[in-house]
Amino acid sequence: MRYIRHRIIRKTMRWGTYGISGKEPLKWIILQCMTNEHIKAILLTQYHISSAYRRSFKCELRFRKSYPEYLIKE
């Protein structure tokens, strides 16, 4: 079964965000609750993230493409 390890990661990996404006209070979101747009924006703008985070974000987008029922759009 594909994505067995990723199914655990997507439920436990957290990302801190200050919202779209960057002025909101810090909020922690687990990967499976993030929108596709948010994940794509992180990959395009956050060059400082670790390779593990980058890999997990890319894997989540592939996972959602393979399983459209998990797709989250803004």
N, CA and C atoms as a LAMMPS dump frame, in Angstrom:
ITEM: TIMESTEP
0
ITEM: NUMBER OF ATOMS
222
ITEM: BOX BOUNDS ff ff ff
-5.0000000000000000e+02 5.0000000000000000e+02
-5.0000000000000000e+02 5.0000000000000000e+02
-5.0000000000000000e+02 5.0000000000000000e+02
ITEM: ATOMS id mol type element x y z
1 1 1 N 0.85 -1.191 0
2 1 2 C 0 0 0
3 1 3 C 0.889 1.246 0
4 2 1 N 0.61 2.124 -0.932
5 2 2 C 1.403 3.35 -1.043
6 2 3 C 1.069 4.321 0.086
7 3 1 N 2.039 5.139 0.421
8 3 2 C 1.863 6.241 1.356
9 3 3 C 1.588 5.814 2.8
10 4 1 N 1.961 4.605 3.19
11 4 2 C 1.698 4.161 4.568
12 4 3 C 2.397 5.093 5.565
13 5 1 N 3.686 5.358 5.364
14 5 2 C 4.426 6.232 6.279
15 5 3 C 3.895 7.657 6.232
16 6 1 N 3.553 8.094 5.03
17 6 2 C 3.07 9.467 4.896
18 6 3 C 1.733 9.675 5.619
19 7 1 N 0.91 8.654 5.688
20 7 2 C -0.375 8.773 6.394
21 7 3 C -0.162 9.114 7.869
22 8 1 N 0.954 8.665 8.435
23 8 2 C 1.285 9.016 9.824
24 8 3 C 1.835 10.431 9.88
25 9 1 N 2.734 10.758 8.977
26 9 2 C 3.352 12.086 8.947
27 9 3 C 2.294 13.167 8.773
28 10 1 N 1.347 12.972 7.88
29 10 2 C 0.356 14.014 7.594
30 10 3 C -0.551 14.291 8.788
31 11 1 N -0.64 13.359 9.729
32 11 2 C -1.473 13.55 10.915
33 11 3 C -0.696 14.132 12.087
34 12 1 N 0.632 14.162 11.988
35 12 2 C 1.448 14.603 13.116
36 12 3 C 2.343 15.808 12.826
37 13 1 N 2.714 16.028 11.58
38 13 2 C 3.606 17.142 11.248
39 13 3 C 2.865 18.466 11.372
40 14 1 N 3.477 19.404 12.099
41 14 2 C 2.845 20.711 12.309
42 14 3 C 3.645 21.81 11.624
43 15 1 N 2.919 22.852 11.229
44 15 2 C 3.532 24.022 10.603
45 15 3 C 2.97 25.259 11.281
46 16 1 N 3.849 26.169 11.706
47 16 2 C 3.418 27.411 12.33
48 16 3 C 3.171 28.457 11.266
49 17 1 N 2.051 29.158 11.386
50 17 2 C 1.714 30.189 10.396
51 17 3 C 1.188 31.447 11.081
52 18 1 N 1.489 32.575 10.488
53 18 2 C 0.97 33.862 10.947
54 18 3 C -0.12 34.366 10.01
55 19 1 N -0.683 33.464 9.232
56 19 2 C -1.763 33.835 8.317
57 19 3 C -1.249 34.442 7.034
58 20 1 N -2.17 34.714 6.136
59 20 2 C -1.82 35.26 4.824
60 20 3 C -1.14 36.619 4.949
61 21 1 N -1.641 37.456 5.859
62 21 2 C -1.075 38.798 6.03
63 21 3 C 0.251 38.78 6.772
64 22 1 N 0.504 37.728 7.526
65 22 2 C 1.719 37.659 8.329
66 22 3 C 1.616 38.419 9.629
67 23 1 N 0.434 38.956 9.935
68 23 2 C 0.243 39.781 11.128
69 23 3 C -0.696 39.144 12.148
70 24 1 N -1.181 37.971 11.841
71 24 2 C -2.084 37.286 12.76
72 24 3 C -1.265 36.553 13.822
73 25 1 N -1.898 36.182 14.924
74 25 2 C -1.171 35.414 15.945
75 25 3 C -0.712 34.061 15.377
76 26 1 N 0.381 33.562 15.924
77 26 2 C 0.91 32.274 15.484
78 26 3 C -0.127 31.183 15.711
79 27 1 N -0.323 30.363 14.688
80 27 2 C -1.273 29.264 14.743
81 27 3 C -0.569 28.029 14.191
82 28 1 N -0.693 26.902 14.889
83 28 2 C -0.08 25.66 14.438
84 28 3 C -1.124 24.827 13.71
85 29 1 N -0.766 24.338 12.516
86 29 2 C -1.68 23.554 11.687
87 29 3 C -1.004 22.223 11.372
88 30 1 N -1.77 21.134 11.434
89 30 2 C -1.191 19.858 11.011
90 30 3 C -1.302 19.766 9.493
91 31 1 N -0.382 19.044 8.919
92 31 2 C -0.256 18.964 7.463
93 31 3 C -1.567 18.58 6.777
94 32 1 N -2.294 17.614 7.294
95 32 2 C -3.51 17.163 6.615
96 32 3 C -4.602 18.235 6.594
97 33 1 N -4.484 19.277 7.409
98 33 2 C -5.492 20.351 7.44
99 33 3 C -5.1 21.565 6.603
100 34 1 N -3.901 21.561 6.049
101 34 2 C -3.447 22.695 5.245
102 34 3 C -4.061 22.638 3.85
103 35 1 N -4.328 23.806 3.266
104 35 2 C -4.849 23.837 1.904
105 35 3 C -3.717 23.584 0.912
106 36 1 N -4.082 23.155 -0.271
107 36 2 C -3.085 22.956 -1.323
108 36 3 C -2.363 24.261 -1.625
109 37 1 N -3.12 25.354 -1.647
110 37 2 C -2.535 26.653 -1.954
111 37 3 C -1.484 27.038 -0.92
112 38 1 N -1.759 26.755 0.357
113 38 2 C -0.812 27.076 1.422
114 38 3 C 0.469 26.25 1.272
115 39 1 N 0.323 24.969 1.002
116 39 2 C 1.493 24.111 0.821
117 39 3 C 2.332 24.582 -0.366
118 40 1 N 1.677 24.905 -1.462
119 40 2 C 2.401 25.393 -2.649
120 40 3 C 3.113 26.705 -2.356
121 41 1 N 2.459 27.601 -1.616
122 41 2 C 3.072 28.89 -1.267
123 41 3 C 4.315 28.681 -0.403
124 42 1 N 4.254 27.749 0.528
125 42 2 C 5.416 27.451 1.361
126 42 3 C 6.567 26.949 0.501
127 43 1 N 6.285 26.029 -0.398
128 43 2 C 7.343 25.473 -1.253
129 43 3 C 7.972 26.54 -2.149
130 44 1 N 7.191 27.538 -2.534
131 44 2 C 7.705 28.597 -3.417
132 44 3 C 8.449 29.701 -2.669
133 45 1 N 8.122 29.921 -1.396
134 45 2 C 8.67 31.097 -0.703
135 45 3 C 9.563 30.805 0.489
136 46 1 N 9.472 29.635 1.07
137 46 2 C 10.217 29.343 2.303
138 46 3 C 11.435 28.469 2.009
139 47 1 N 12.505 29.127 1.658
140 47 2 C 13.718 28.402 1.263
141 47 3 C 14.478 27.819 2.449
142 48 1 N 14.185 28.293 3.637
143 48 2 C 14.92 27.864 4.827
144 48 3 C 14.437 26.537 5.412
145 49 1 N 13.323 25.988 4.927
146 49 2 C 12.779 24.778 5.541
147 49 3 C 13.685 23.574 5.281
148 50 1 N 13.625 22.637 6.191
149 50 2 C 14.476 21.447 6.074
150 50 3 C 14.025 20.581 4.903
151 51 1 N 14.923 19.718 4.481
152 51 2 C 14.59 18.816 3.374
153 51 3 C 13.469 17.86 3.784
154 52 1 N 13.381 17.521 5.056
155 52 2 C 12.301 16.635 5.528
156 52 3 C 10.943 17.308 5.367
157 53 1 N 10.856 18.594 5.714
158 53 2 C 9.603 19.325 5.538
159 53 3 C 9.277 19.461 4.051
160 54 1 N 10.268 19.831 3.265
161 54 2 C 10.051 20 1.823
162 54 3 C 9.559 18.692 1.198
163 55 1 N 10.183 17.584 1.558
164 55 2 C 9.791 16.274 1.063
165 55 3 C 8.353 15.926 1.49
166 56 1 N 8.02 16.218 2.736
167 56 2 C 6.675 15.916 3.249
168 56 3 C 5.609 16.752 2.551
169 57 1 N 5.907 18.036 2.292
170 57 2 C 4.947 18.887 1.58
171 57 3 C 4.717 18.369 0.164
172 58 1 N 5.792 18.01 -0.522
173 58 2 C 5.663 17.486 -1.886
174 58 3 C 4.903 16.163 -1.887
175 59 1 N 5.195 15.327 -0.925
176 59 2 C 4.511 14.034 -0.829
177 59 3 C 3.019 14.237 -0.553
178 60 1 N 2.691 15.223 0.272
179 60 2 C 1.275 15.504 0.561
180 60 3 C 0.538 15.928 -0.709
181 61 1 N 1.155 16.743 -1.529
182 61 2 C 0.51 17.149 -2.78
183 61 3 C 0.319 15.96 -3.716
184 62 1 N 1.315 15.072 -3.777
185 62 2 C 1.169 13.852 -4.59
186 62 3 C 0.082 12.943 -4.017
187 63 1 N 0.045 12.828 -2.695
188 63 2 C -0.964 12.018 -2.018
189 63 3 C -2.367 12.512 -2.367
190 64 1 N -2.562 13.824 -2.306
191 64 2 C -3.882 14.395 -2.606
192 64 3 C -4.248 14.224 -4.072
193 65 1 N -3.248 14.224 -4.937
194 65 2 C -3.518 14.004 -6.353
195 65 3 C -3.953 12.555 -6.586
196 66 1 N -3.349 11.622 -5.853
197 66 2 C -3.702 10.21 -5.968
198 66 3 C -5.033 9.889 -5.292
199 67 1 N -5.339 10.635 -4.237
200 67 2 C -6.577 10.422 -3.478
201 67 3 C -7.344 11.742 -3.404
202 68 1 N -8.09 12.1 -4.449
203 68 2 C -8.765 13.401 -4.509
204 68 3 C -9.723 13.694 -3.343
205 69 1 N -10.169 12.671 -2.656
206 69 2 C -11.071 12.901 -1.525
207 69 3 C -10.373 13.636 -0.377
208 70 1 N -9.039 13.668 -0.391
209 70 2 C -8.283 14.384 0.634
210 70 3 C -7.872 15.803 0.206
211 71 1 N -8.269 16.208 -0.969
212 71 2 C -7.938 17.518 -1.516
213 71 3 C -8.581 18.62 -0.679
214 72 1 N -7.793 19.632 -0.303
215 72 2 C -8.311 20.768 0.457
216 72 3 C -7.973 22.031 -0.321
217 73 1 N -9.004 22.734 -0.77
218 73 2 C -8.81 23.981 -1.509
219 73 3 C -9.283 25.145 -0.651
220 74 1 N -8.721 26.315 -0.914
221 74 2 C -9.142 27.523 -0.215
222 74 3 C -10.457 28.005 -0.757
